[in-house]
Amino acid sequence: MHLASLGADALPYFTGYLNKPLPKICTPADHFLDVISEDQNIEHGFAHGNICDMWLAYVAQSERKMSGVDDYQDRIIPFRFRPSRTYQAYSFFKRTFYQLMNTRVAFFTDCVLLVFAGGMVGIVSVEELQAYQLTMMTTGLFAVVNSLKVFGPENIVFMRETSAGISTFAYFAGKVLAHLVQILLNPIFFLGLYYRTAYPSVPFWIMYKVVLATQFSCSGLGYLISVICGRKNMQIAGVLTALVVEMLSGLNPTKRTLDGFIAGKIGLLASFGPWTMGALLIKQTMGSAKALYPVYVGQLDLFGYLNIDNSTLIDEASIDGSKVALDAEYYENVNQLYKQYIFYSCLAYLVMMSKGKGAAGMLGLDSLLYLVRVEFADPLLAFLSTGKFERENLTKREKIVRRQSLGEASVGSGSGGSGGWGGGRGLSFGGGSKNKKKKHMEETLLAANSDGAGMGEGRIMSQDSQMTDVTDLTDGSASGRSVTFGAKT
């Protein structure tokens, strides 16, 4: 339907003439589609009608300033059957992957920058300890900034899709899974040229595992920053946060010093630096010559990455035993980086979910009570009465509309003037109601027709737009009683 000249009157037509108010956090275009969409698979069915004809009738009626009962005044919004969360996650994964392919120039630019950064770190590093520190800083900062683009630019899109009823977890999972491709490839690009210029003593794949764990930890931190800060501030916030946590790498001040007070312990747990540096230095120590092995162990103990006294390393047995302890400490450092990724990602999801659902009106006491009734109480009562669980397959926004409709439902009544020998009375049901109950109106009609005397012919308009011959009860020829349904009487 396209009536450009009459487009300005579309919203008043749906909200006033059809009595379908615009829900909160819903665009008029979405609301129009919800009302006019047809679903022939609805079990109990209803008369869809021709919405175009009703629009023309509305315009003609407005021009003639006529009032009457709209055949589609009680038109219901058809149910939308949403896909499963698994399919939604797959759809978001595919969409994010296509977005990456559409911006392949930016992707390859990032890859070239990583290769260049790896080469520069290898060239300027004089000592191996300095090379590891620059590796930690460069890869961590790049991972934080790169992960800001996963959720940051789509905050508004996420708000809109949440109000339409998508699964927030499916959205988050699909975006994160698509970002795994970049997380897995970034260490290879960085180490490709770095390994040929720095010549570290740590094997390539061991260093890849450490840098990969660092990428995961910093990506989770970037997710959290992007959902907390706005699109304009997330870049500067990400860079500053990465620089601050890198200062807590455990070199200066040392990890042992930071571990001596509560704020330092919290900083160590929140920072990726000490765990990345600890893993790299431990592998460097394990690969060193036997003559230098105690020296490296003493260095690790000085910084606080280990608690081993190097003066006890005097024979093969003590050295082999210390290497077992070093290997266990290495895996503890790597696992700590993955734990940070899980913690930051879960925290980012909770923040994103609360912001999306809060903007869509899905949080609060009313929403909680409605959720308990619809998801638990009603299915339990249905099971006790019929032996089957019956759940409404509605989107979350449709549930909000249903909850608001139930709260606004009311039935009004009015009385008209009297005249003639027997007096005349007019009854109006649902004079301003947006949701009329057919059963209630039929009962009211029977009650109205049962308290008069005398017979006459009359016609009424029922809720389902069908004309029905009824017997009008009157007290005389000069007066009568009629029953009408509609917004205007």
HELIX and SHEET records of a PDB file:
HELIX    1   1 ALA A    4  ASP A    9  5                                   6    
HELIX    2   2 ALA A   10  PRO A   12  1                                   3    
HELIX    3   3 TYR A   13  TYR A   17  3                                   5    
HELIX    4   4 PRO A   28  ILE A   36  1                                   9    
HELIX    5   5 ILE A   51  ARG A   64  1                                  14    
HELIX    6   6 ARG A   85  ASN A  102  1                                  18    
HELIX    7   7 ARG A  104  VAL A  124  1                                  21    
HELIX    8   8 GLU A  128  PHE A  151  1                                  24    
HELIX    9   9 GLY A  152  GLU A  154  5                                   3    
HELIX   10  10 ASN A  155  SER A  163  1                                   9    
HELIX   11  11 THR A  168  ALA A  198  1                                  31    
HELIX   12  12 PHE A  204  ILE A  228  1                                  25    
HELIX   13  13 MET A  234  GLU A  246  1                                  13    
HELIX   14  14 LYS A  255  LEU A  258  1                                   4    
HELIX   15  15 ILE A  262  ALA A  270  1                                   9    
HELIX   16  16 GLY A  273  MET A  286  1                                  14    
HELIX   17  17 TYR A  293  PHE A  303  1                                  11    
HELIX   18  18 ASN A  310  THR A  312  5                                   3    
HELIX   19  19 GLU A  316  ALA A  359  1                                  44    
HELIX   20  20 LEU A  365  VAL A  372  1                                   8    
HELIX   21  21 ARG A  373  ALA A  377  3                                   5    
HELIX   22  22 ASP A  378  THR A  386  1                                   9    
HELIX   23  23 LYS A  396  GLU A  408  1                                  13    
HELIX   24  24 LYS A  438  ASN A  449  1                                  12    
SHEET    1   A 2 ARG A 425  PHE A 429  0                                        
SHEET    2   A 2 ARG A 481  PHE A 485  1                                        
SHEET    1   B 2 GLY A 456  MET A 461  0                                        
SHEET    2   B 2 MET A 467  ASP A 472 -1                                        
END                                                                             
